[in-house]
Amino acid sequence: MPIPWTMYQTEARWADQFVLVNTEKSVPGDASSDPGTVPLEEAVRIVRSIAHKTGTETIPTDEADGRTLSESIYALADLPGFERATMDGFAIISSDTSDALTSPCILTLTGSVTKGLSTVSAISHGQAVSIQTGGKLPDGADTIVQAENCLVQGDTITIKHPVSPGVNITRRDEDFRKGEPVYPAGWILRPQDIAVLASIGKIRVKVRKKPVIGIISTGRELVPSESIPKSGEVREVNSYLVTAFCKRQGAIPVRYGIIRDDAEELTKLIEQASQECDAIIVSGGSSRDEHDITAKVIHKLGKVYTEGISFAPEKRTTIGQIDSVLVIGLPGHPSATFMVLTLVVIHLLQAMKGSPNQQVYRKFVKLTDNLHASRDSDRYIRVTITDDQATPVFGKAGLIHMLSQSDGIVKIPAGGRGFSVGDRVEVMIW
């Protein structure tokens, strides 16, 4: 039977172990005051509270993998809809065998049932019907006896042990009862869910539209990825990273190109994107120097809620709003960008699709090194996983190879003892 709706939020697939946050709809703090730096939990709350949900559309069920339901699904009828055999044998009336230990039960074979076909629709006392797995139980029969548990001689079978009712049978409503909830609104459909929907005759479903995410890269040192960088220049990669991440999370990315730390150009581009997109992600414009233009532009056009997230290592991140469009300014380094995408932006995309929480895959493995805790902030450390072991991935700022070498992250709560070699730790898998 399906999981009761009241239990959905405790099911493992809705993991919130890494970011415990009250995601109820609420108004963020006054954006006119100094936004400063906020804890990760507060950043997630802000994102979820101001992210607007996308519209809905109805699509064929076989095209709905990965999409978020905007309607609750109920069984339209009992499923499978009839009593059927769960293994090959003989359909009988169980009470005929009640005295089989002292007086063997001899029954007359009156026909056969295969999947979808039957030569008999009902039986009476003293009768039996040969039946295949999946076959419809004849009226009157209430159990299936396996062939190896009886003696077959011509058109009779002999049973020497009593058989209980309901054995080797699936009831007509054992999968679903008519009107029973199958999936709630907000459920992210998986391949196995598509099969379930097809089984109840739901061939079209109402889902949230994919959010459209505008992507802007900033940095005077950036050149297109297809270019050959000159001395001091680097290829722009964040738009590719953010694009792939958005697609993986069921969003539609739109890339607007590179801005070379020009506030006026960024203003024009954000104004355009805010008219065409559901949310905007700007990478590289959030820093601690005169090139920190993202927050300035958002403040000019709308509201700024925070300019930093206080987890270690700290990631300079701007969160703001222009009309109903949420804007997030990410750090420029791809490794740091990916961390913020995984811990914050995923909540934006899920909230816009109407999903209650982020979908996280977790694994418990042994540490190969010590990880100390920070006194004031949670730490998030990249690790690579080999067999049952997690090895921390450390590196200097600016090294991009850390992306390819890490499989996930470990959260180290602030103010604790940290973790020691051999400790089993929870890893959030990328």
LUMVOFI-511822 format. One line per field, with one value per residue (C-alpha): chain; x, z, y; residue in one letter. Coordinates in Angstrom, 1 decimal, decimal comma. Layout:
<sites>
chaine	[A;...]
u	[X;...]
w	[Z;...]
v	[Y;...]
residu	[A;...]
</sites>
This chain:
<sites>
chaine	[A;A;A;A;A;A;A;A;A;A;A;A;A;A;A;A;A;A;A;A;A;A;A;A;A;A;A;A;A;A;A;A;A;A;A;A;A;A;A;A;A;A;A;A;A;A;A;A;A;A;A;A;A;A;A;A;A;A;A;A;A;A;A;A;A;A;A;A;A;A;A;A;A;A;A;A;A;A;A;A;A;A;A;A;A;A;A;A;A;A;A;A;A;A;A;A;A;A;A;A;A;A;A;A;A;A;A;A;A;A;A;A;A;A;A;A;A;A;A;A;A;A;A;A;A;A;A;A;A;A;A;A;A;A;A;A;A;A;A;A;A;A;A;A;A;A;A;A;A;A;A;A;A;A;A;A;A;A;A;A;A;A;A;A;A;A;A;A;A;A;A;A;A;A;A;A;A;A;A;A;A;A;A;A;A;A;A;A;A;A;A;A;A;A;A;A;A;A;A;A;A;A;A;A;A;A;A;A;A;A;A;A;A;A;A;A;A;A;A;A;A;A;A;A;A;A;A;A;A;A;A;A;A;A;A;A;A;A;A;A;A;A;A;A;A;A;A;A;A;A;A;A;A;A;A;A;A;A;A;A;A;A;A;A;A;A;A;A;A;A;A;A;A;A;A;A;A;A;A;A;A;A;A;A;A;A;A;A;A;A;A;A;A;A;A;A;A;A;A;A;A;A;A;A;A;A;A;A;A;A;A;A;A;A;A;A;A;A;A;A;A;A;A;A;A;A;A;A;A;A;A;A;A;A;A;A;A;A;A;A;A;A;A;A;A;A;A;A;A;A;A;A;A;A;A;A;A;A;A;A;A;A;A;A;A;A;A;A;A;A;A;A;A;A;A;A;A;A;A;A;A;A;A;A;A;A;A;A;A;A;A;A;A;A;A;A;A;A;A;A;A;A;A;A;A;A;A;A;A;A;A;A;A;A;A;A;A;A;A;A;A;A;A;A;A;A;A;A;A;A]
u	[0,0;1,2;2,8;0,2;0,4;1,1;4,3;5,7;7,9;9,6;10,4;14,2;13,9;12,9;16,2;16,8;19,6;22,1;19,9;17,4;15,0;11,5;10,2;6,8;5,9;7,0;8,2;12,0;13,5;13,5;15,7;16,3;18,4;22,0;21,7;25,1;25,7;23,2;23,4;22,8;19,5;18,3;19,5;17,4;14,4;14,7;15,0;12,0;9,9;10,2;10,5;7,2;5,8;5,6;2,4;1,0;0,6;-0,8;1,5;1,5;2,5;5,3;7,0;6,6;9,8;11,4;8,5;6,7;3,0;0,7;-2,3;-2,9;-3,4;-6,1;-6,9;-9,8;-10,8;-9,7;-6,4;-5,9;-9,7;-10,1;-8,8;-5,9;-3,4;0,1;1,5;0,6;-1,7;-5,3;-8,1;-10,3;-12,8;-10,6;-13,4;-13,3;-9,9;-10,8;-10,7;-7,9;-5,5;-7,9;-9,8;-8,0;-9,9;-10,6;-11,7;-12,8;-11,0;-13,6;-11,4;-8,4;-7,6;-4,7;-3,9;-6,7;-8,4;-10,7;-12,8;-14,7;-16,0;-17,1;-16,7;-18,8;-17,8;-15,9;-14,5;-11,1;-9,7;-6,2;-4,8;-1,7;0,0;-1,9;-5,1;-8,5;-9,8;-13,1;-16,2;-16,5;-12,8;-11,0;-7,5;-4,8;-3,1;0,3;0,6;3,4;1,1;-1,5;-1,7;-3,1;-4,7;-6,6;-9,4;-9,1;-6,7;-6,1;-5,1;-3,9;-3,5;-5,9;-5,5;-6,2;-8,4;-6,6;-3,3;-1,5;-4,1;-4,0;-7,2;-9,0;-8,0;-4,7;-2,7;-5,1;-8,6;-10,8;-10,4;-7,2;-4,3;-1,5;0,8;0,4;0,9;4,6;5,8;8,7;8,0;10,4;10,5;8,8;6,1;5,3;4,6;2,3;0,4;0,0;-1,3;-4,2;-5,0;-3,6;-2,1;-1,9;-0,9;-0,9;2,6;4,5;6,0;9,8;11,1;13,1;16,5;18,5;22,3;24,8;28,5;30,6;34,4;36,9;39,2;36,6;36,7;34,4;35,2;36,0;38,7;42,4;43,0;45,7;47,9;45,7;42,5;40,5;37,8;34,3;32,9;30,3;27,5;28,1;28,1;24,9;23,2;23,9;22,8;19,5;18,7;19,4;16,9;14,2;14,7;15,2;18,4;18,9;22,4;22,9;26,6;29,5;29,6;33,1;32,3;30,3;27,5;25,6;25,7;24,7;21,8;20,5;20,9;19,3;16,3;15,9;16,3;13,8;11,2;11,9;12,8;11,4;14,7;18,2;21,6;24,7;28,1;31,3;29,8;29,7;33,1;34,6;36,1;35,1;34,1;31,2;28,6;25,8;24,5;24,7;22,7;20,0;19,7;19,2;16,5;14,9;15,8;18,8;18,2;21,8;25,3;26,9;26,2;28,0;29,2;32,8;34,5;32,4;30,8;30,1;26,5;23,9;20,2;17,8;14,5;13,4;9,6;8,7;11,9;14,5;18,2;21,1;24,7;27,2;30,9;33,1;35,1;33,3;34,1;32,5;29,7;28,8;28,7;26,2;24,2;23,9;23,1;21,0;20,0;18,5;15,9;15,0;14,4;12,4;10,3;9,5;8,3;6,2;8,3;8,4;12,1;15,2;15,9;19,2;21,1;23,1;25,7;27,4;31,1;34,3;36,5;40,2;41,3;40,4;38,0;37,8;34,8;34,6;33,6;31,0;29,9;29,0;31,7;31,0;34,0;34,2;35,1;35,9;34,4;36,3;34,5;33,4;35,8;35,5;38,7;38,6;39,5;41,5;43,1;44,0;41,4;41,1;41,9;39,2;40,3;38,5;35,3;36,3;37,8;34,9;31,8;30,0;30,2;30,3;28,7;30,6;28,3;29,6;31,0;31,3;34,3;34,4;35,2;38,1;39,7;37,4;34,2;31,2;29,9;27,0;27,9;25,6;26,2;26,5]
w	[0,0;-0,6;2,1;4,0;3,0;6,6;6,4;3,2;5,0;7,1;4,1;3,3;-0,1;1,5;3,4;5,2;7,4;5,9;6,1;8,9;8,1;8,7;5,1;5,9;3,8;5,6;4,8;5,0;7,2;6,2;3,1;3,6;6,7;6,4;4,9;6,1;6,4;7,5;8,5;5,8;7,4;7,1;3,5;2,6;4,4;2,5;-0,8;-0,1;1,2;-1,8;-4,6;-6,6;-7,9;-11,6;-13,5;-14,4;-17,6;-18,4;-20,2;-21,1;-18,2;-20,1;-20,5;-16,8;-15,3;-13,0;-13,1;-10,0;-9,6;-9,2;-8,4;-6,0;-7,6;-6,4;-7,5;-10,0;-9,2;-7,2;-8,4;-9,6;-9,7;-9,3;-7,1;-8,8;-8,3;-7,2;-8,3;-10,4;-8,7;-8,2;-7,2;-4,6;-1,7;1,4;3,6;1,4;3,0;6,7;7,4;5,0;7,7;8,6;5,4;2,2;0,1;-3,4;-5,8;-9,5;-12,0;-14,0;-16,2;-16,3;-15,9;-17,6;-17,6;-19,4;-20,4;-18,5;-19,3;-16,0;-14,2;-10,9;-8,9;-6,2;-3,3;-4,5;-7,5;-8,4;-11,3;-12,7;-12,6;-13,7;-11,9;-12,6;-13,5;-12,2;-9,3;-10,2;-8,2;-5,1;-4,8;-1,9;-2,0;-4,2;-3,5;-5,1;-7,5;-5,4;-2,4;-4,0;-6,1;-9,6;-11,2;-14,4;-13,7;-9,9;-7,3;-3,8;-1,0;2,4;4,4;5,2;3,2;4,8;2,9;1,1;0,5;-2,8;-3,7;-4,3;-3,2;-5,8;-3,9;-2,5;-4,6;-4,4;-3,2;-5,2;-4,0;-2,1;-2,4;-4,6;-4,8;-3,3;-5,1;-4,9;-5,5;-7,9;-10,3;-10,8;-13,4;-11,1;-10,4;-14,1;-14,1;-11,1;-12,8;-16,0;-13,9;-12,5;-16,0;-15,4;-18,9;-18,5;-15,4;-14,3;-13,4;-12,5;-15,5;-15,5;-14,0;-16,5;-14,9;-16,4;-16,1;-16,2;-15,7;-14,6;-14,4;-16,3;-16,6;-18,3;-21,9;-23,8;-23,2;-26,8;-26,7;-26,1;-22,9;-22,9;-19,9;-16,9;-18,5;-17,8;-19,6;-18,4;-17,0;-14,4;-16,9;-18,1;-14,5;-13,6;-16,8;-16,2;-12,6;-13,5;-16,2;-13,7;-11,3;-13,9;-14,8;-18,2;-18,2;-20,4;-20,7;-21,2;-21,7;-19,9;-18,3;-17,6;-14,1;-15,7;-13,4;-16,2;-18,5;-15,7;-14,8;-18,4;-18,6;-15,3;-16,3;-19,5;-17,7;-15,0;-17,8;-19,4;-16,5;-13,2;-11,4;-12,2;-11,2;-11,5;-11,0;-10,2;-9,1;-5,4;-3,7;-1,0;-3,2;-5,6;-8,1;-5,9;-8,4;-8,1;-4,7;-5,9;-9,0;-7,2;-4,5;-7,3;-9,0;-6,0;-2,6;-1,2;1,7;2,3;0,9;2,5;4,0;7,2;6,8;6,6;4,3;3,8;0,4;-0,7;-1,9;-2,6;-2,4;-3,6;-5,4;-8,4;-8,5;-8,1;-9,6;-7,1;-7,9;-6,5;-6,9;-6,6;-5,9;-9,0;-8,4;-9,9;-6,8;-4,5;-6,9;-6,9;-3,1;-3,1;-5,9;-3,9;-0,5;-1,5;-5,2;-5,2;-2,6;-5,0;-7,9;-5,7;-4,1;-7,6;-8,6;-5,5;-4,0;-0,1;0,3;-1,6;-2,8;-1,2;-1,7;1,4;2,3;5,6;5,2;7,3;7,4;6,5;8,1;11,0;10,4;13,1;13,8;13,5;16,7;15,1;11,7;10,3;8,0;4,7;3,4;0,0;0,1;-2,4;-1,8;-2,4;-1,4;2,2;2,9;2,5;2,0;2,5;-0,6;0,3;-2,0;-2,6;-3,6;-7,4;-8,1;-10,3;-10,1;-6,7;-8,6;-10,4;-7,3;-5,0;-4,8;-2,0;1,2;4,9;7,3;10,5;13,0;14,7;18,2;18,3;18,5;14,8;13,4;13,8;11,6;11,4;12,4;10,2;8,7;6,6;3,1;0,9;-2,6;-5,4]
v	[0,0;3,6;5,7;7,8;11,5;12,4;10,4;11,9;14,5;11,9;9,7;9,5;11,1;14,4;14,8;18,0;16,9;19,4;22,5;22,4;25,3;26,4;26,7;28,1;31,1;34,2;37,7;38,2;40,9;44,5;44,7;48,4;47,8;46,6;43,1;42,0;38,2;35,6;31,9;29,3;28,4;32,0;32,3;29,2;30,6;33,9;32,1;29,9;32,7;35,0;32,5;32,6;29,4;28,8;28,2;24,8;22,7;19,3;16,9;13,2;11,0;9,3;12,8;13,7;12,1;14,6;17,0;18,3;17,5;20,5;18,2;15,4;12,0;9,6;6,1;6,1;2,5;-0,5;-2,0;-4,6;-4,7;-8,4;-11,2;-12,9;-15,7;-14,9;-18,2;-21,3;-23,9;-24,7;-22,4;-24,0;-23,4;-23,6;-25,1;-28,2;-29,0;-28,5;-32,3;-33,1;-34,4;-37,2;-37,6;-36,5;-34,0;-35,1;-32,3;-32,4;-30,3;-28,3;-26,1;-23,7;-20,0;-18,3;-14,6;-12,9;-16,1;-18,5;-21,6;-21,3;-18,3;-19,9;-23,0;-24,9;-27,1;-30,2;-28,4;-27,0;-25,0;-25,0;-21,4;-19,5;-16,6;-13,5;-15,3;-14,1;-16,1;-17,8;-16,7;-18,9;-19,8;-18,2;-19,7;-21,2;-24,5;-25,1;-28,1;-29,6;-29,7;-32,0;-35,2;-34,8;-37,8;-37,3;-34,8;-35,0;-33,6;-34,9;-32,6;-34,1;-30,9;-28,1;-24,8;-21,4;-18,9;-16,0;-17,9;-17,0;-14,4;-10,7;-8,9;-6,7;-3,5;-4,6;-2,2;0,8;1,4;3,7;7,3;6,5;9,0;7,9;11,0;14,5;17,8;18,7;15,2;15,0;12,2;9,3;6,6;4,1;6,7;6,9;3,2;3,6;6,4;4,3;1,4;3,5;4,9;8,4;9,1;12,9;14,8;18,5;19,6;22,8;24,6;24,5;27,7;29,9;30,9;33,8;33,3;36,2;35,9;38,9;39,5;41,6;38,6;36,4;35,3;32,9;29,3;28,7;31,5;31,2;33,2;35,9;36,4;37,2;36,0;32,8;31,0;31,6;28,3;29,3;29,7;26,1;24,9;26,8;25,7;22,0;22,3;24,0;21,4;18,6;20,3;20,6;24,3;26,0;28,0;31,1;32,5;36,2;36,3;38,0;41,4;42,8;44,3;47,2;48,2;50,0;47,0;44,7;46,9;46,8;43,0;42,3;44,6;42,6;39,2;40,2;40,6;37,3;34,9;33,6;34,1;35,4;34,0;36,3;34,7;36,6;39,9;39,2;40,0;42,2;44,9;47,6;45,0;43,9;45,2;42,7;43,9;47,5;46,9;44,8;47,5;50,1;48,0;46,4;44,9;43,2;40,7;39,5;39,9;36,9;33,5;32,6;29,1;28,0;28,5;31,6;32,1;35,7;35,4;38,2;37,5;40,1;40,7;42,8;43,0;39,3;38,0;36,6;37,4;35,5;36,7;33,9;33,9;33,7;30,6;27,5;25,3;27,9;28,5;24,8;24,7;27,6;26,0;22,7;24,3;27,3;27,6;24,1;25,4;28,2;25,8;23,4;26,2;27,6;24,1;23,8;21,0;21,0;20,4;19,5;16,0;14,8;11,6;10,6;8,0;7,1;6,4;6,4;9,4;9,0;12,3;14,5;17,4;20,1;22,2;26,0;27,8;30,1;28,6;25,2;23,9;22,2;20,1;18,4;14,7;12,1;8,6;5,4;2,2;2,9;5,8;9,6;11,6;15,4;17,4;20,5;23,0;26,6;29,1;29,2;25,6;24,1;20,5;20,3;20,0;16,8;15,3;15,7;13,4;15,2;17,3;16,7;19,1;19,8;21,5;24,7;24,5;20,7;18,5;17,8;14,4;12,0;9,4;6,4;8,2;7,4;10,6;11,5;12,7;14,7;13,3;15,8]
residu	[M;P;I;P;W;T;M;Y;Q;T;E;A;R;W;A;D;Q;F;V;L;V;N;T;E;K;S;V;P;G;D;A;S;S;D;P;G;T;V;P;L;E;E;A;V;R;I;V;R;S;I;A;H;K;T;G;T;E;T;I;P;T;D;E;A;D;G;R;T;L;S;E;S;I;Y;A;L;A;D;L;P;G;F;E;R;A;T;M;D;G;F;A;I;I;S;S;D;T;S;D;A;L;T;S;P;C;I;L;T;L;T;G;S;V;T;K;G;L;S;T;V;S;A;I;S;H;G;Q;A;V;S;I;Q;T;G;G;K;L;P;D;G;A;D;T;I;V;Q;A;E;N;C;L;V;Q;G;D;T;I;T;I;K;H;P;V;S;P;G;V;N;I;T;R;R;D;E;D;F;R;K;G;E;P;V;Y;P;A;G;W;I;L;R;P;Q;D;I;A;V;L;A;S;I;G;K;I;R;V;K;V;R;K;K;P;V;I;G;I;I;S;T;G;R;E;L;V;P;S;E;S;I;P;K;S;G;E;V;R;E;V;N;S;Y;L;V;T;A;F;C;K;R;Q;G;A;I;P;V;R;Y;G;I;I;R;D;D;A;E;E;L;T;K;L;I;E;Q;A;S;Q;E;C;D;A;I;I;V;S;G;G;S;S;R;D;E;H;D;I;T;A;K;V;I;H;K;L;G;K;V;Y;T;E;G;I;S;F;A;P;E;K;R;T;T;I;G;Q;I;D;S;V;L;V;I;G;L;P;G;H;P;S;A;T;F;M;V;L;T;L;V;V;I;H;L;L;Q;A;M;K;G;S;P;N;Q;Q;V;Y;R;K;F;V;K;L;T;D;N;L;H;A;S;R;D;S;D;R;Y;I;R;V;T;I;T;D;D;Q;A;T;P;V;F;G;K;A;G;L;I;H;M;L;S;Q;S;D;G;I;V;K;I;P;A;G;G;R;G;F;S;V;G;D;R;V;E;V;M;I;W]
</sites>
